[in-house]
Amino acid sequence: MNRRDFARKVTALSLATSPLARILGANDRIRMGFIGVGGMGTADLQYFLRTGQVDVVAIADPYGPHLEAAVGLTSGQARGYKDFRQVLDLKDIDAVAIATPDHWHAIPTIMACEAGKDVFVEKPLSHTLHEGRAIVQAAQKHDRVVQVGTQQRSAAHFQKAVELLRSGKIGRVTSVETWLLSRRPVSGFGNPPDTDPPQSLDWDLWLGPAPYHVYNPNRCIQNFRWFWDYSNGMLTDWGVHLIDVVHWAMGVEAPRTVSFAGGKYVVQDNTETPDTFDVTYEYPASAASGKEFLLRFHCRLTNDHADQGSEPWHRILWNRWHASGEPGRLHLVAGAAGIEGQSDPIGGGRFGQPLVAALCSRAEFSRLRPVAPEAEFGR
């Protein structure tokens, strides 16, 4: 089996290995380049290395400390570059993994396709709809494999939820709700002044296609996602994960209408994206139930009571997901999946947290048995 044949057989991510786990012939290895090696990019690199199936040829990042640390993970075997274009110019690379800020997803992905390389790109696929369509067109034109890292589909409790929903046990689904509650303080990330970028960062290259802005510590590295020039806030950070599972379970590709309400109501820092919002998506009849349905994504980042209680089931949950049908309701709560009123959920904690499998009944929040966290799955 050659590399291309194998890549087309990839259908899910592996929790214990890299996001592009490939079943290879005995003497076949994938030669890879990595573009963007911050938190998620470094995690992807470690997962790929753990498979023992890849050779990391080159790594690119405009921030020196990230680049140096990532090259160190390869015991110095990978070549390090500041500019990703130098990685794409290498003829001995089969595929690249892209984990840059969102505004830098499209250009390297398209250029990699043009260079004859397959791509694993972290979610969201792109910063704008136009960029996403351009990526799809490039992948099709150059016959490349492009996989987006939404992660959730490899988790047992999400797989169980899809199975239960499609079984018809809760009837024809007409309403799905997803939500994310966080505990960001009102002060947020503060209001640091604009300043000169650190010498170890190529700020112009980091900005790339984004409008020029004087360097500010909050605009770069991890917090980039809270500024419109580089990302779209929590909707394309966590919303992508949750809504992807809904599309998967319901067998739909896109809504026919979308409405949004919200804003930055509470957080007092220099970030820009909303801290409180609701989005409602209206879908045509789904493959799963043959009925039209609504999807609601609710987000609130400033819950002051998040740390009340010392037990895991007392804490505010990061995210939940449930679908309502005619006779029943399916829940995904704290890493568990199950039908309301039934006491046999399946689950695993998210991001290594010691979460408790729990179902919400109509009358109370019911604690069930603890479950083991997903194996070494971090962010």
C-alpha positions as a LaTeX table, in Angstrom:
\begin{tabular}{lrrr}
\hline
Residue & $x$ (\AA) & $y$ (\AA) & $z$ (\AA) \\
\hline
Met1 & 0.00 & 0.00 & 0.00 \\
Asn2 & 1.49 & 3.35 & $-0.99$ \\
Arg3 & 1.11 & 6.63 & 0.85 \\
Arg4 & $-1.71$ & 7.96 & $-1.31$ \\
Asp5 & $-3.77$ & 4.77 & $-1.09$ \\
Phe6 & $-3.40$ & 4.73 & 2.67 \\
Ala7 & $-4.27$ & 8.39 & 3.13 \\
Arg8 & $-7.62$ & 7.89 & 1.41 \\
Lys9 & $-8.48$ & 5.22 & 3.97 \\
Val10 & $-8.07$ & 7.53 & 6.93 \\
Thr11 & $-11.53$ & 8.04 & 8.46 \\
Ala12 & $-10.88$ & 9.04 & 12.08 \\
Leu13 & $-8.30$ & 10.52 & 14.37 \\
Ser14 & $-6.48$ & 8.43 & 16.94 \\
Leu15 & $-6.38$ & 9.59 & 20.57 \\
Ala16 & $-3.24$ & 7.75 & 21.45 \\
Thr17 & $-1.28$ & 8.65 & 18.33 \\
Ser18 & $-1.09$ & 11.44 & 15.82 \\
Pro19 & $-4.17$ & 13.00 & 14.23 \\
Leu20 & $-3.20$ & 11.49 & 10.88 \\
Ala21 & $-2.47$ & 7.96 & 12.09 \\
Arg22 & $-1.54$ & 5.98 & 8.99 \\
Ile23 & $-1.36$ & 2.21 & 8.61 \\
Leu24 & 1.72 & 1.79 & 6.49 \\
Gly25 & 3.61 & $-0.98$ & 4.81 \\
Ala26 & 6.54 & $-2.39$ & 6.73 \\
Asn27 & 9.12 & $-0.25$ & 4.92 \\
Asp28 & 7.03 & 2.82 & 4.21 \\
Arg29 & 7.26 & 6.07 & 6.17 \\
Ile30 & 5.78 & 9.51 & 5.77 \\
Arg31 & 8.21 & 12.40 & 5.47 \\
Met32 & 6.58 & 15.45 & 7.03 \\
Gly33 & 6.93 & 19.15 & 7.54 \\
Phe34 & 5.29 & 21.10 & 10.36 \\
Ile35 & 4.09 & 24.67 & 9.95 \\
Gly36 & 3.23 & 26.45 & 13.21 \\
Val37 & 4.38 & 24.76 & 16.41 \\
Gly38 & 2.73 & 26.62 & 19.27 \\
Gly39 & 0.56 & 24.72 & 21.74 \\
Met40 & $-1.53$ & 22.69 & 19.31 \\
Gly41 & 1.22 & 22.39 & 16.71 \\
Thr42 & 3.62 & 20.99 & 19.30 \\
Ala43 & 0.97 & 18.52 & 20.48 \\
Asp44 & 0.41 & 17.38 & 16.89 \\
Leu45 & 4.15 & 16.97 & 16.40 \\
Gln46 & 4.41 & 14.81 & 19.52 \\
Tyr47 & 1.51 & 12.62 & 18.42 \\
Phe48 & 3.03 & 12.09 & 14.98 \\
Leu49 & 6.40 & 11.21 & 16.47 \\
Arg50 & 4.75 & 8.76 & 18.84 \\
Thr51 & 3.44 & 6.67 & 15.94 \\
Gly52 & 6.96 & 5.78 & 14.82 \\
Gln53 & 5.62 & 6.06 & 11.25 \\
Val54 & 6.89 & 9.51 & 10.26 \\
Asp55 & 10.18 & 11.25 & 9.66 \\
Val56 & 9.99 & 14.94 & 10.56 \\
Val57 & 12.04 & 16.64 & 7.89 \\
Ala58 & 11.40 & 20.33 & 8.56 \\
Ile59 & 9.61 & 22.72 & 10.92 \\
Ala60 & 8.66 & 26.37 & 10.41 \\
Asp61 & 7.56 & 29.00 & 12.91 \\
Pro62 & 8.22 & 32.77 & 13.02 \\
Tyr63 & 8.61 & 32.65 & 16.81 \\
Gly64 & 12.09 & 31.48 & 17.77 \\
Pro65 & 11.36 & 29.79 & 21.12 \\
His66 & 8.60 & 27.66 & 19.60 \\
Leu67 & 10.78 & 26.69 & 16.67 \\
Glu68 & 13.74 & 25.79 & 18.83 \\
Ala69 & 11.65 & 23.68 & 21.20 \\
Ala70 & 9.98 & 21.80 & 18.34 \\
Val71 & 13.26 & 21.00 & 16.60 \\
Gly72 & 14.48 & 19.75 & 19.96 \\
Leu73 & 11.63 & 17.22 & 20.06 \\
Thr74 & 13.12 & 15.62 & 16.94 \\
Ser75 & 16.55 & 15.41 & 18.63 \\
Gly76 & 17.75 & 18.02 & 16.17 \\
Gln77 & 16.99 & 15.87 & 13.14 \\
Ala78 & 14.46 & 18.30 & 11.62 \\
Arg79 & 15.59 & 21.41 & 9.79 \\
Gly80 & 14.21 & 24.62 & 11.30 \\
Tyr81 & 12.94 & 27.56 & 9.27 \\
Lys82 & 11.28 & 30.85 & 10.09 \\
Asp83 & 9.37 & 31.02 & 6.79 \\
Phe84 & 6.98 & 28.17 & 5.93 \\
Arg85 & 7.64 & 28.63 & 2.21 \\
Gln86 & 11.07 & 27.11 & 2.71 \\
Val87 & 9.40 & 23.96 & 4.00 \\
Leu88 & 7.07 & 23.76 & 1.02 \\
Asp89 & 10.02 & 24.13 & $-1.36$ \\
Leu90 & 11.56 & 20.90 & $-0.08$ \\
Lys91 & 11.11 & 18.03 & $-2.51$ \\
Asp92 & 11.57 & 15.29 & 0.09 \\
Ile93 & 8.36 & 16.08 & 2.03 \\
Asp94 & 5.17 & 14.07 & 1.46 \\
Ala95 & 2.79 & 15.96 & 3.75 \\
Val96 & 2.58 & 18.93 & 6.08 \\
Ala97 & 0.76 & 19.58 & 9.34 \\
Ile98 & $-0.47$ & 23.16 & 9.71 \\
Ala99 & $-1.30$ & 24.56 & 13.16 \\
Thr100 & $-0.81$ & 28.27 & 12.64 \\
Pro101 & $-3.22$ & 31.00 & 13.83 \\
Asp102 & $-6.47$ & 30.80 & 11.85 \\
His103 & $-5.68$ & 33.65 & 9.45 \\
Trp104 & $-2.65$ & 31.66 & 8.25 \\
His105 & $-4.50$ & 28.37 & 7.53 \\
Ala106 & $-5.57$ & 28.97 & 3.95 \\
Ile107 & $-2.42$ & 30.19 & 2.22 \\
Pro108 & $-0.05$ & 27.40 & 3.39 \\
Thr109 & $-2.74$ & 24.76 & 2.74 \\
Ile110 & $-3.33$ & 25.94 & $-0.81$ \\
Met111 & 0.40 & 26.31 & $-1.49$ \\
Ala112 & 1.03 & 22.81 & $-0.09$ \\
Cys113 & $-1.57$ & 21.38 & $-2.47$ \\
Glu114 & 0.08 & 23.22 & $-5.35$ \\
Ala115 & 3.43 & 21.77 & $-4.27$ \\
Gly116 & 2.03 & 18.22 & $-4.40$ \\
Lys117 & 1.87 & 17.67 & $-0.65$ \\
Asp118 & $-0.99$ & 16.27 & 1.42 \\
Val119 & $-2.17$ & 18.35 & 4.38 \\
Phe120 & $-3.40$ & 17.98 & 7.92 \\
Val121 & $-4.69$ & 21.39 & 9.03 \\
Glu122 & $-6.06$ & 22.23 & 12.44 \\
Lys123 & $-9.59$ & 23.55 & 12.76 \\
Pro124 & $-11.06$ & 25.84 & 11.72 \\
Leu125 & $-10.29$ & 25.06 & 8.10 \\
Ser126 & $-10.11$ & 28.76 & 7.31 \\
His127 & $-10.65$ & 32.27 & 8.64 \\
Thr128 & $-13.34$ & 33.15 & 6.06 \\
Leu129 & $-15.84$ & 31.30 & 3.87 \\
His130 & $-14.03$ & 32.47 & 0.75 \\
Glu131 & $-10.77$ & 30.96 & 1.98 \\
Gly132 & $-12.48$ & 27.67 & 2.79 \\
Arg133 & $-13.88$ & 27.36 & $-0.71$ \\
Ala134 & $-10.45$ & 28.15 & $-2.18$ \\
Ile135 & $-8.90$ & 25.34 & $-0.10$ \\
Val136 & $-11.49$ & 22.82 & $-1.32$ \\
Gln137 & $-10.90$ & 23.87 & $-4.91$ \\
Ala138 & $-7.11$ & 23.55 & $-4.52$ \\
Ala139 & $-7.39$ & 20.08 & $-2.96$ \\
Gln140 & $-9.64$ & 18.92 & $-5.80$ \\
Lys141 & $-7.58$ & 20.54 & $-8.54$ \\
His142 & $-4.29$ & 19.02 & $-7.36$ \\
Asp143 & $-5.78$ & 15.72 & $-6.14$ \\
Arg144 & $-4.52$ & 16.16 & $-2.60$ \\
Val145 & $-5.65$ & 14.69 & 0.71 \\
Val146 & $-6.61$ & 17.52 & 3.08 \\
Gln147 & $-7.83$ & 16.55 & 6.56 \\
Val148 & $-9.14$ & 19.01 & 9.16 \\
Gly149 & $-8.45$ & 18.34 & 12.85 \\
Thr150 & $-11.78$ & 18.60 & 14.64 \\
Gln151 & $-10.72$ & 15.79 & 17.05 \\
Gln152 & $-14.11$ & 14.95 & 18.55 \\
Arg153 & $-15.03$ & 12.13 & 16.17 \\
Ser154 & $-12.47$ & 9.80 & 17.72 \\
Ala155 & $-13.96$ & 10.03 & 21.23 \\
Ala156 & $-16.06$ & 7.04 & 22.37 \\
His157 & $-18.86$ & 9.10 & 23.89 \\
Phe158 & $-19.36$ & 11.11 & 20.70 \\
Gln159 & $-19.43$ & 7.91 & 18.65 \\
Lys160 & $-22.00$ & 6.48 & 21.06 \\
Ala161 & $-24.12$ & 9.62 & 20.82 \\
Val162 & $-24.19$ & 9.37 & 17.03 \\
Glu163 & $-25.10$ & 5.70 & 17.24 \\
Leu164 & $-27.94$ & 6.35 & 19.68 \\
Leu165 & $-29.34$ & 9.26 & 17.69 \\
Arg166 & $-29.29$ & 7.36 & 14.41 \\
Ser167 & $-30.91$ & 4.32 & 16.05 \\
Gly168 & $-34.18$ & 6.23 & 16.32 \\
Lys169 & $-34.47$ & 5.54 & 20.05 \\
Ile170 & $-35.28$ & 9.18 & 20.79 \\
Gly171 & $-37.49$ & 9.59 & 17.74 \\
Arg172 & $-37.18$ & 12.12 & 14.95 \\
Val173 & $-34.85$ & 14.88 & 16.12 \\
Thr174 & $-36.04$ & 18.46 & 15.64 \\
Ser175 & $-33.85$ & 20.33 & 18.15 \\
Val176 & $-30.16$ & 20.16 & 19.01 \\
Glu177 & $-28.42$ & 22.38 & 21.55 \\
Thr178 & $-24.72$ & 22.88 & 22.19 \\
Trp179 & $-23.23$ & 25.23 & 24.71 \\
Leu180 & $-19.98$ & 26.32 & 26.23 \\
Leu181 & $-19.61$ & 28.01 & 29.61 \\
Ser182 & $-16.21$ & 29.25 & 30.70 \\
Arg183 & $-14.85$ & 31.10 & 33.70 \\
Arg184 & $-12.96$ & 34.00 & 32.24 \\
Pro185 & $-12.68$ & 36.83 & 34.78 \\
Val186 & $-14.20$ & 40.22 & 34.04 \\
Ser187 & $-10.68$ & 41.59 & 33.71 \\
Gly188 & $-10.10$ & 39.11 & 30.87 \\
Phe189 & $-6.54$ & 39.21 & 29.58 \\
Gly190 & $-5.90$ & 42.77 & 30.72 \\
Asn191 & $-5.00$ & 45.83 & 28.68 \\
Pro192 & $-1.27$ & 45.73 & 28.01 \\
Pro193 & 0.05 & 48.65 & 25.95 \\
Asp194 & 1.28 & 48.30 & 22.40 \\
Thr195 & 5.02 & 47.81 & 22.24 \\
Asp196 & 7.86 & 46.57 & 20.09 \\
Pro197 & 7.72 & 42.83 & 19.32 \\
Pro198 & 10.28 & 40.59 & 20.99 \\
Gln199 & 13.44 & 40.07 & 18.94 \\
Ser200 & 12.67 & 36.35 & 18.73 \\
Leu201 & 9.43 & 37.02 & 16.80 \\
Asp202 & 9.11 & 38.03 & 13.15 \\
Trp203 & 5.99 & 40.13 & 13.68 \\
Asp204 & 5.53 & 41.03 & 10.00 \\
Leu205 & 5.63 & 37.37 & 9.00 \\
Trp206 & 3.30 & 36.42 & 11.86 \\
Leu207 & 0.77 & 39.02 & 10.64 \\
Gly208 & 1.08 & 37.81 & 7.06 \\
Pro209 & $-2.22$ & 38.45 & 5.22 \\
Ala210 & $-3.78$ & 40.29 & 8.18 \\
Pro211 & $-3.89$ & 44.11 & 8.30 \\
Tyr212 & $-0.87$ & 45.68 & 9.93 \\
His213 & $-1.16$ & 46.44 & 13.63 \\
Val214 & 1.49 & 47.50 & 16.10 \\
Tyr215 & 2.54 & 44.54 & 18.23 \\
Asn216 & 0.54 & 43.91 & 21.39 \\
Pro217 & 1.17 & 40.91 & 23.69 \\
Asn218 & $-2.52$ & 39.99 & 23.67 \\
Arg219 & $-2.72$ & 39.84 & 19.89 \\
Cys220 & $-0.12$ & 37.16 & 19.45 \\
Ile221 & 0.53 & 33.50 & 20.31 \\
Gln222 & $-2.39$ & 31.89 & 22.18 \\
Asn223 & $-4.68$ & 34.91 & 22.54 \\
Phe224 & $-4.78$ & 35.63 & 18.82 \\
Arg225 & $-8.19$ & 33.92 & 18.61 \\
Trp226 & $-9.92$ & 36.82 & 20.40 \\
Phe227 & $-9.14$ & 39.33 & 17.63 \\
Trp228 & $-11.11$ & 39.57 & 14.39 \\
Asp229 & $-8.04$ & 40.02 & 12.19 \\
Tyr230 & $-6.76$ & 36.54 & 13.09 \\
Ser231 & $-9.75$ & 34.46 & 14.16 \\
Asn232 & $-13.46$ & 34.53 & 15.03 \\
Gly233 & $-13.51$ & 33.93 & 18.76 \\
Met234 & $-15.14$ & 31.06 & 20.55 \\
Leu235 & $-17.47$ & 30.22 & 17.67 \\
Thr236 & $-14.62$ & 29.01 & 15.46 \\
Asp237 & $-12.55$ & 27.82 & 18.41 \\
Trp238 & $-14.94$ & 25.51 & 20.29 \\
Gly239 & $-18.06$ & 25.88 & 18.17 \\
Val240 & $-16.34$ & 24.07 & 15.31 \\
His241 & $-15.81$ & 20.99 & 17.49 \\
Leu242 & $-19.40$ & 20.76 & 18.72 \\
Ile243 & $-21.21$ & 21.70 & 15.52 \\
Asp244 & $-19.14$ & 19.21 & 13.53 \\
Val245 & $-20.53$ & 16.41 & 15.73 \\
Val246 & $-24.07$ & 17.64 & 15.03 \\
His247 & $-23.45$ & 17.56 & 11.27 \\
Trp248 & $-21.97$ & 14.09 & 11.58 \\
Ala249 & $-24.83$ & 12.72 & 13.66 \\
Met250 & $-27.63$ & 14.33 & 11.64 \\
Gly251 & $-26.10$ & 13.67 & 8.24 \\
Val252 & $-26.22$ & 17.30 & 7.07 \\
Glu253 & $-23.70$ & 19.54 & 5.37 \\
Ala254 & $-24.92$ & 23.10 & 5.92 \\
Pro255 & $-27.82$ & 25.11 & 7.39 \\
Arg256 & $-30.19$ & 27.07 & 5.22 \\
Thr257 & $-30.44$ & 30.05 & 7.59 \\
Val258 & $-28.26$ & 31.37 & 10.42 \\
Ser259 & $-29.00$ & 34.08 & 13.01 \\
Phe260 & $-26.61$ & 35.54 & 15.59 \\
Ala261 & $-27.12$ & 37.72 & 18.64 \\
Gly262 & $-24.51$ & 38.74 & 21.17 \\
Gly263 & $-21.48$ & 40.87 & 21.84 \\
Lys264 & $-18.67$ & 41.71 & 24.18 \\
Tyr265 & $-20.84$ & 42.57 & 27.18 \\
Val266 & $-18.74$ & 41.80 & 30.23 \\
Val267 & $-15.01$ & 41.32 & 29.69 \\
Gln268 & $-12.99$ & 44.51 & 30.12 \\
Asp269 & $-9.80$ & 43.96 & 28.17 \\
Asn270 & $-8.46$ & 44.82 & 24.74 \\
Thr271 & $-9.77$ & 41.72 & 22.98 \\
Glu272 & $-12.55$ & 42.08 & 20.40 \\
Thr273 & $-14.67$ & 38.95 & 19.94 \\
Pro274 & $-17.95$ & 38.36 & 21.86 \\
Asp275 & $-18.01$ & 36.96 & 25.37 \\
Thr276 & $-21.76$ & 36.24 & 25.28 \\
Phe277 & $-23.77$ & 35.06 & 22.27 \\
Asp278 & $-26.35$ & 32.71 & 20.81 \\
Val279 & $-26.39$ & 31.35 & 17.28 \\
Thr280 & $-29.40$ & 29.58 & 15.79 \\
Tyr281 & $-29.03$ & 27.42 & 12.68 \\
Glu282 & $-32.06$ & 26.18 & 10.72 \\
Tyr283 & $-31.51$ & 22.99 & 8.70 \\
Pro284 & $-33.44$ & 21.24 & 5.97 \\
Ala285 & $-34.66$ & 17.69 & 6.56 \\
Ser286 & $-31.78$ & 15.60 & 7.90 \\
Ala287 & $-30.63$ & 12.19 & 6.71 \\
Ala288 & $-30.84$ & 10.95 & 10.30 \\
Ser289 & $-34.52$ & 11.64 & 10.96 \\
Gly290 & $-36.08$ & 13.03 & 7.80 \\
Lys291 & $-37.21$ & 16.17 & 9.65 \\
Glu292 & $-36.13$ & 19.80 & 9.59 \\
Phe293 & $-34.37$ & 20.82 & 12.79 \\
Leu294 & $-32.86$ & 23.72 & 14.70 \\
Leu295 & $-29.36$ & 23.86 & 16.19 \\
Arg296 & $-28.53$ & 26.38 & 18.90 \\
Phe297 & $-25.01$ & 27.19 & 20.08 \\
His298 & $-24.88$ & 29.21 & 23.30 \\
Cys299 & $-21.67$ & 30.66 & 24.70 \\
Arg300 & $-20.98$ & 32.55 & 27.93 \\
Leu301 & $-17.37$ & 33.14 & 28.93 \\
Thr302 & $-17.87$ & 34.95 & 32.23 \\
Asn303 & $-19.47$ & 32.64 & 34.78 \\
Asp304 & $-18.45$ & 33.94 & 38.21 \\
His305 & $-19.62$ & 30.79 & 39.98 \\
Ala306 & $-17.48$ & 28.35 & 38.07 \\
Asp307 & $-15.25$ & 27.42 & 40.98 \\
Gln308 & $-17.96$ & 26.71 & 43.55 \\
Gly309 & $-17.63$ & 23.24 & 45.07 \\
Ser310 & $-14.66$ & 20.94 & 45.28 \\
Glu311 & $-16.03$ & 17.90 & 43.47 \\
Pro312 & $-15.85$ & 17.54 & 39.65 \\
Trp313 & $-19.64$ & 17.35 & 39.28 \\
His314 & $-20.08$ & 20.64 & 41.12 \\
Arg315 & $-17.98$ & 22.57 & 38.67 \\
Ile316 & $-19.44$ & 24.35 & 35.71 \\
Leu317 & $-18.94$ & 22.13 & 32.67 \\
Trp318 & $-16.91$ & 23.28 & 29.72 \\
Asn319 & $-19.32$ & 22.04 & 27.11 \\
Arg320 & $-22.48$ & 20.02 & 26.61 \\
Trp321 & $-24.51$ & 18.77 & 23.71 \\
His322 & $-28.01$ & 17.30 & 23.56 \\
Ala323 & $-30.59$ & 16.44 & 20.94 \\
Ser324 & $-34.35$ & 16.36 & 21.49 \\
Gly325 & $-36.68$ & 14.03 & 19.61 \\
Glu326 & $-40.34$ & 13.17 & 19.93 \\
Pro327 & $-40.21$ & 10.59 & 22.77 \\
Gly328 & $-36.88$ & 11.38 & 24.39 \\
Arg329 & $-33.66$ & 13.33 & 24.76 \\
Leu330 & $-30.04$ & 12.34 & 24.11 \\
His331 & $-27.32$ & 13.99 & 26.23 \\
Leu332 & $-23.58$ & 14.47 & 25.90 \\
Val333 & $-22.48$ & 15.82 & 29.27 \\
Ala334 & $-19.02$ & 15.88 & 30.86 \\
Gly335 & $-17.63$ & 13.29 & 28.50 \\
Ala336 & $-20.60$ & 10.89 & 28.66 \\
Ala337 & $-23.39$ & 10.00 & 26.27 \\
Gly338 & $-26.76$ & 8.54 & 27.12 \\
Ile339 & $-30.51$ & 8.78 & 26.71 \\
Glu340 & $-32.41$ & 10.66 & 29.42 \\
Gly341 & $-33.82$ & 8.30 & 32.01 \\
Gln342 & $-31.42$ & 5.47 & 31.17 \\
Ser343 & $-28.48$ & 4.79 & 33.45 \\
Asp344 & $-25.85$ & 3.25 & 31.20 \\
Pro345 & $-23.85$ & 6.07 & 29.60 \\
Ile346 & $-20.57$ & 5.59 & 27.82 \\
Gly347 & $-17.85$ & 8.17 & 28.17 \\
Gly348 & $-14.36$ & 9.36 & 28.78 \\
Gly349 & $-13.14$ & 12.61 & 30.29 \\
Arg350 & $-12.10$ & 15.39 & 27.96 \\
Phe351 & $-8.53$ & 16.73 & 27.89 \\
Gly352 & $-7.49$ & 14.45 & 30.74 \\
Gln353 & $-9.87$ & 16.03 & 33.28 \\
Pro354 & $-11.24$ & 13.62 & 35.93 \\
Leu355 & $-14.81$ & 14.32 & 34.93 \\
Val356 & $-17.83$ & 12.38 & 36.17 \\
Ala357 & $-20.23$ & 10.80 & 33.71 \\
Ala358 & $-23.58$ & 12.44 & 34.31 \\
Leu359 & $-27.00$ & 12.76 & 32.76 \\
Cys360 & $-29.43$ & 15.63 & 33.22 \\
Ser361 & $-32.90$ & 14.37 & 34.06 \\
Arg362 & $-35.96$ & 16.57 & 34.09 \\
Ala363 & $-35.86$ & 16.79 & 37.87 \\
Glu364 & $-32.24$ & 16.81 & 38.86 \\
Phe365 & $-28.58$ & 16.63 & 37.90 \\
Ser366 & $-27.75$ & 12.96 & 38.50 \\
Arg367 & $-24.26$ & 11.82 & 39.41 \\
Leu368 & $-23.34$ & 8.45 & 37.97 \\
Arg369 & $-20.17$ & 6.43 & 38.09 \\
Pro370 & $-16.77$ & 8.09 & 37.41 \\
Val371 & $-15.14$ & 7.43 & 34.08 \\
Ala372 & $-11.52$ & 7.33 & 32.97 \\
Pro373 & $-10.11$ & 10.27 & 31.00 \\
Glu374 & $-9.27$ & 9.81 & 27.34 \\
Ala375 & $-5.72$ & 8.55 & 27.02 \\
Glu376 & $-3.19$ & 11.35 & 27.01 \\
Phe377 & $-5.42$ & 13.67 & 25.02 \\
Gly378 & $-4.42$ & 17.24 & 25.78 \\
Arg379 & $-4.48$ & 20.65 & 24.23 \\
\hline
\end{tabular}
